């Protein structure tokens, strides 16, 4: 992903709300499966890491990206933004 594409996705991510929250249980198989399904449908998702989760958000983002075969767009504070291009009928066209 180029820096121009990443900047474009960051701009899109500013307007969306987090659809998942990672709490004290951290990354569970159910959460990972939910993220995988959501990212297949939406392409761009935001995840919030709660205060009671003591894991590093950057590490969580990398693990999630690997397990869902997506890319980390950004990690700011306790917010993670992931992107995965849809195989067919992509909603987001990258510059």
CNS distance restraints for C-alpha pairs under 8 A (distance, minus, plus):
assign (resid   1 and name CA) (resid   5 and name CA) 6.24 0.50 0.50
assign (resid   1 and name CA) (resid   6 and name CA) 6.59 0.50 0.50
assign (resid   2 and name CA) (resid   6 and name CA) 6.20 0.50 0.50
assign (resid   3 and name CA) (resid   7 and name CA) 6.04 0.50 0.50
assign (resid   4 and name CA) (resid   8 and name CA) 6.26 0.50 0.50
assign (resid   4 and name CA) (resid  95 and name CA) 7.23 0.50 0.50
assign (resid   5 and name CA) (resid   9 and name CA) 6.25 0.50 0.50
assign (resid   5 and name CA) (resid  94 and name CA) 5.88 0.50 0.50
assign (resid   5 and name CA) (resid  95 and name CA) 5.95 0.50 0.50
assign (resid   6 and name CA) (resid  10 and name CA) 6.11 0.50 0.50
assign (resid   6 and name CA) (resid  73 and name CA) 6.00 0.50 0.50
assign (resid   7 and name CA) (resid  11 and name CA) 6.31 0.50 0.50
assign (resid   8 and name CA) (resid  12 and name CA) 6.50 0.50 0.50
assign (resid   8 and name CA) (resid  94 and name CA) 7.51 0.50 0.50
assign (resid   8 and name CA) (resid  95 and name CA) 7.64 0.50 0.50
assign (resid   9 and name CA) (resid  13 and name CA) 6.05 0.50 0.50
assign (resid   9 and name CA) (resid  44 and name CA) 7.91 0.50 0.50
assign (resid   9 and name CA) (resid  73 and name CA) 7.02 0.50 0.50
assign (resid  10 and name CA) (resid  14 and name CA) 6.39 0.50 0.50
assign (resid  10 and name CA) (resid  73 and name CA) 6.83 0.50 0.50
assign (resid  10 and name CA) (resid  74 and name CA) 7.24 0.50 0.50
assign (resid  11 and name CA) (resid  15 and name CA) 7.59 0.50 0.50
assign (resid  12 and name CA) (resid  16 and name CA) 7.34 0.50 0.50
assign (resid  13 and name CA) (resid  44 and name CA) 7.28 0.50 0.50
assign (resid  13 and name CA) (resid  45 and name CA) 7.48 0.50 0.50
assign (resid  13 and name CA) (resid  46 and name CA) 7.10 0.50 0.50
assign (resid  13 and name CA) (resid  81 and name CA) 7.07 0.50 0.50
assign (resid  16 and name CA) (resid  45 and name CA) 7.76 0.50 0.50
assign (resid  16 and name CA) (resid  46 and name CA) 7.15 0.50 0.50
assign (resid  17 and name CA) (resid  46 and name CA) 6.52 0.50 0.50
assign (resid  18 and name CA) (resid  45 and name CA) 7.01 0.50 0.50
assign (resid  18 and name CA) (resid  46 and name CA) 4.46 0.50 0.50
assign (resid  18 and name CA) (resid  47 and name CA) 4.81 0.50 0.50
assign (resid  18 and name CA) (resid  48 and name CA) 5.81 0.50 0.50
assign (resid  18 and name CA) (resid  79 and name CA) 7.92 0.50 0.50
assign (resid  19 and name CA) (resid  45 and name CA) 7.09 0.50 0.50
assign (resid  19 and name CA) (resid  46 and name CA) 6.25 0.50 0.50
assign (resid  19 and name CA) (resid  47 and name CA) 6.02 0.50 0.50
assign (resid  19 and name CA) (resid  48 and name CA) 7.81 0.50 0.50
assign (resid  20 and name CA) (resid  35 and name CA) 7.62 0.50 0.50
assign (resid  20 and name CA) (resid  46 and name CA) 7.28 0.50 0.50
assign (resid  20 and name CA) (resid  47 and name CA) 4.92 0.50 0.50
assign (resid  20 and name CA) (resid  48 and name CA) 6.22 0.50 0.50
assign (resid  21 and name CA) (resid  47 and name CA) 5.86 0.50 0.50
assign (resid  21 and name CA) (resid  48 and name CA) 4.77 0.50 0.50
assign (resid  21 and name CA) (resid  49 and name CA) 5.65 0.50 0.50
assign (resid  21 and name CA) (resid  50 and name CA) 6.52 0.50 0.50
assign (resid  22 and name CA) (resid  26 and name CA) 5.61 0.50 0.50
assign (resid  22 and name CA) (resid  27 and name CA) 6.94 0.50 0.50
assign (resid  22 and name CA) (resid  47 and name CA) 7.49 0.50 0.50
assign (resid  22 and name CA) (resid  48 and name CA) 6.30 0.50 0.50
assign (resid  22 and name CA) (resid  49 and name CA) 4.74 0.50 0.50
assign (resid  22 and name CA) (resid  50 and name CA) 5.89 0.50 0.50
assign (resid  22 and name CA) (resid  53 and name CA) 6.84 0.50 0.50
assign (resid  23 and name CA) (resid  49 and name CA) 6.49 0.50 0.50
assign (resid  23 and name CA) (resid  50 and name CA) 5.28 0.50 0.50
assign (resid  23 and name CA) (resid  51 and name CA) 7.49 0.50 0.50
assign (resid  23 and name CA) (resid  52 and name CA) 5.88 0.50 0.50
assign (resid  23 and name CA) (resid  53 and name CA) 4.92 0.50 0.50
assign (resid  24 and name CA) (resid  50 and name CA) 7.79 0.50 0.50
assign (resid  24 and name CA) (resid  52 and name CA) 5.22 0.50 0.50
assign (resid  24 and name CA) (resid  53 and name CA) 4.35 0.50 0.50
assign (resid  24 and name CA) (resid  54 and name CA) 7.17 0.50 0.50
assign (resid  25 and name CA) (resid  53 and name CA) 7.29 0.50 0.50
assign (resid  26 and name CA) (resid  53 and name CA) 6.20 0.50 0.50
assign (resid  26 and name CA) (resid  55 and name CA) 7.29 0.50 0.50
assign (resid  27 and name CA) (resid  31 and name CA) 6.31 0.50 0.50
assign (resid  27 and name CA) (resid  32 and name CA) 6.74 0.50 0.50
assign (resid  27 and name CA) (resid  60 and name CA) 7.66 0.50 0.50
assign (resid  28 and name CA) (resid  32 and name CA) 6.34 0.50 0.50
assign (resid  29 and name CA) (resid  33 and name CA) 6.15 0.50 0.50
assign (resid  30 and name CA) (resid  34 and name CA) 6.12 0.50 0.50
assign (resid  31 and name CA) (resid  35 and name CA) 6.15 0.50 0.50
assign (resid  32 and name CA) (resid  36 and name CA) 6.11 0.50 0.50
assign (resid  32 and name CA) (resid  64 and name CA) 6.89 0.50 0.50
assign (resid  32 and name CA) (resid  67 and name CA) 7.37 0.50 0.50
assign (resid  32 and name CA) (resid  68 and name CA) 7.28 0.50 0.50
assign (resid  33 and name CA) (resid  37 and name CA) 6.25 0.50 0.50
assign (resid  34 and name CA) (resid  38 and name CA) 6.12 0.50 0.50
assign (resid  35 and name CA) (resid  39 and name CA) 5.96 0.50 0.50
assign (resid  35 and name CA) (resid  68 and name CA) 7.36 0.50 0.50
assign (resid  36 and name CA) (resid  40 and name CA) 6.29 0.50 0.50
assign (resid  36 and name CA) (resid  68 and name CA) 5.22 0.50 0.50
assign (resid  37 and name CA) (resid  41 and name CA) 6.60 0.50 0.50
assign (resid  38 and name CA) (resid  42 and name CA) 5.94 0.50 0.50
assign (resid  38 and name CA) (resid  43 and name CA) 7.68 0.50 0.50
assign (resid  38 and name CA) (resid  45 and name CA) 7.55 0.50 0.50
assign (resid  39 and name CA) (resid  43 and name CA) 4.75 0.50 0.50
assign (resid  39 and name CA) (resid  44 and name CA) 6.28 0.50 0.50
assign (resid  39 and name CA) (resid  45 and name CA) 6.34 0.50 0.50
assign (resid  39 and name CA) (resid  82 and name CA) 7.82 0.50 0.50
assign (resid  39 and name CA) (resid  83 and name CA) 7.08 0.50 0.50
assign (resid  39 and name CA) (resid  84 and name CA) 6.46 0.50 0.50
assign (resid  40 and name CA) (resid  84 and name CA) 7.17 0.50 0.50
assign (resid  40 and name CA) (resid  86 and name CA) 6.49 0.50 0.50
assign (resid  41 and name CA) (resid  86 and name CA) 7.81 0.50 0.50
assign (resid  42 and name CA) (resid  91 and name CA) 7.91 0.50 0.50
assign (resid  43 and name CA) (resid  82 and name CA) 7.99 0.50 0.50
assign (resid  43 and name CA) (resid  83 and name CA) 5.44 0.50 0.50
assign (resid  43 and name CA) (resid  84 and name CA) 5.01 0.50 0.50
assign (resid  43 and name CA) (resid  85 and name CA) 5.85 0.50 0.50
assign (resid  43 and name CA) (resid  86 and name CA) 6.33 0.50 0.50
assign (resid  43 and name CA) (resid  91 and name CA) 7.62 0.50 0.50
assign (resid  43 and name CA) (resid  92 and name CA) 7.51 0.50 0.50
assign (resid  44 and name CA) (resid  81 and name CA) 7.16 0.50 0.50
assign (resid  44 and name CA) (resid  82 and name CA) 5.80 0.50 0.50
assign (resid  44 and name CA) (resid  83 and name CA) 4.54 0.50 0.50
assign (resid  44 and name CA) (resid  84 and name CA) 6.69 0.50 0.50
assign (resid  45 and name CA) (resid  81 and name CA) 5.75 0.50 0.50
assign (resid  45 and name CA) (resid  82 and name CA) 5.50 0.50 0.50
assign (resid  45 and name CA) (resid  83 and name CA) 6.65 0.50 0.50
assign (resid  46 and name CA) (resid  79 and name CA) 6.82 0.50 0.50
assign (resid  46 and name CA) (resid  80 and name CA) 5.59 0.50 0.50
assign (resid  46 and name CA) (resid  81 and name CA) 4.48 0.50 0.50
assign (resid  46 and name CA) (resid  82 and name CA) 6.49 0.50 0.50
assign (resid  47 and name CA) (resid  79 and name CA) 5.72 0.50 0.50
assign (resid  47 and name CA) (resid  80 and name CA) 5.00 0.50 0.50
assign (resid  47 and name CA) (resid  81 and name CA) 6.36 0.50 0.50
assign (resid  48 and name CA) (resid  78 and name CA) 5.89 0.50 0.50
assign (resid  48 and name CA) (resid  79 and name CA) 4.70 0.50 0.50
assign (resid  48 and name CA) (resid  80 and name CA) 6.36 0.50 0.50
assign (resid  49 and name CA) (resid  53 and name CA) 6.68 0.50 0.50
assign (resid  49 and name CA) (resid  57 and name CA) 6.78 0.50 0.50
assign (resid  49 and name CA) (resid  78 and name CA) 4.97 0.50 0.50
assign (resid  49 and name CA) (resid  79 and name CA) 6.20 0.50 0.50
assign (resid  49 and name CA) (resid  80 and name CA) 7.76 0.50 0.50
assign (resid  50 and name CA) (resid  78 and name CA) 7.17 0.50 0.50
assign (resid  55 and name CA) (resid  59 and name CA) 7.46 0.50 0.50
assign (resid  55 and name CA) (resid  60 and name CA) 7.08 0.50 0.50
assign (resid  56 and name CA) (resid  60 and name CA) 6.30 0.50 0.50
assign (resid  57 and name CA) (resid  61 and name CA) 6.03 0.50 0.50
assign (resid  57 and name CA) (resid  75 and name CA) 7.11 0.50 0.50
assign (resid  57 and name CA) (resid  77 and name CA) 7.58 0.50 0.50
assign (resid  57 and name CA) (resid  78 and name CA) 5.99 0.50 0.50
assign (resid  57 and name CA) (resid  79 and name CA) 7.55 0.50 0.50
assign (resid  57 and name CA) (resid  80 and name CA) 7.24 0.50 0.50
assign (resid  58 and name CA) (resid  62 and name CA) 6.36 0.50 0.50
assign (resid  58 and name CA) (resid  75 and name CA) 6.31 0.50 0.50
assign (resid  58 and name CA) (resid  80 and name CA) 7.98 0.50 0.50
assign (resid  59 and name CA) (resid  63 and name CA) 6.27 0.50 0.50
assign (resid  60 and name CA) (resid  64 and name CA) 6.05 0.50 0.50
assign (resid  61 and name CA) (resid  65 and name CA) 6.03 0.50 0.50
assign (resid  61 and name CA) (resid  72 and name CA) 6.51 0.50 0.50
assign (resid  61 and name CA) (resid  75 and name CA) 7.42 0.50 0.50
assign (resid  61 and name CA) (resid  80 and name CA) 6.30 0.50 0.50
assign (resid  61 and name CA) (resid  82 and name CA) 7.90 0.50 0.50
assign (resid  62 and name CA) (resid  66 and name CA) 6.21 0.50 0.50
assign (resid  62 and name CA) (resid  72 and name CA) 6.99 0.50 0.50
assign (resid  63 and name CA) (resid  67 and name CA) 6.19 0.50 0.50
assign (resid  64 and name CA) (resid  68 and name CA) 5.95 0.50 0.50
assign (resid  64 and name CA) (resid  70 and name CA) 7.88 0.50 0.50
assign (resid  65 and name CA) (resid  69 and name CA) 5.52 0.50 0.50
assign (resid  65 and name CA) (resid  70 and name CA) 4.72 0.50 0.50
assign (resid  65 and name CA) (resid  71 and name CA) 5.47 0.50 0.50
assign (resid  65 and name CA) (resid  72 and name CA) 6.23 0.50 0.50
assign (resid  65 and name CA) (resid  82 and name CA) 7.12 0.50 0.50
assign (resid  66 and name CA) (resid  70 and name CA) 6.70 0.50 0.50
assign (resid  69 and name CA) (resid  84 and name CA) 7.40 0.50 0.50
assign (resid  70 and name CA) (resid  82 and name CA) 6.47 0.50 0.50
assign (resid  70 and name CA) (resid  83 and name CA) 5.64 0.50 0.50
assign (resid  70 and name CA) (resid  84 and name CA) 4.69 0.50 0.50
assign (resid  71 and name CA) (resid  82 and name CA) 5.61 0.50 0.50
assign (resid  71 and name CA) (resid  83 and name CA) 5.27 0.50 0.50
assign (resid  71 and name CA) (resid  84 and name CA) 6.26 0.50 0.50
assign (resid  72 and name CA) (resid  80 and name CA) 7.56 0.50 0.50
assign (resid  72 and name CA) (resid  81 and name CA) 6.14 0.50 0.50
assign (resid  72 and name CA) (resid  82 and name CA) 4.74 0.50 0.50
assign (resid  72 and name CA) (resid  83 and name CA) 6.50 0.50 0.50
assign (resid  73 and name CA) (resid  80 and name CA) 7.86 0.50 0.50
assign (resid  73 and name CA) (resid  81 and name CA) 5.40 0.50 0.50
assign (resid  73 and name CA) (resid  82 and name CA) 5.48 0.50 0.50
assign (resid  73 and name CA) (resid  83 and name CA) 6.47 0.50 0.50
assign (resid  74 and name CA) (resid  80 and name CA) 6.11 0.50 0.50
assign (resid  74 and name CA) (resid  81 and name CA) 5.38 0.50 0.50
assign (resid  74 and name CA) (resid  82 and name CA) 7.41 0.50 0.50
assign (resid  75 and name CA) (resid  79 and name CA) 5.67 0.50 0.50
assign (resid  75 and name CA) (resid  80 and name CA) 4.64 0.50 0.50
assign (resid  75 and name CA) (resid  81 and name CA) 6.41 0.50 0.50
assign (resid  76 and name CA) (resid  80 and name CA) 6.73 0.50 0.50
assign (resid  85 and name CA) (resid  90 and name CA) 6.73 0.50 0.50
assign (resid  85 and name CA) (resid  92 and name CA) 7.72 0.50 0.50
assign (resid  86 and name CA) (resid  90 and name CA) 5.08 0.50 0.50
assign (resid  86 and name CA) (resid  91 and name CA) 7.78 0.50 0.50
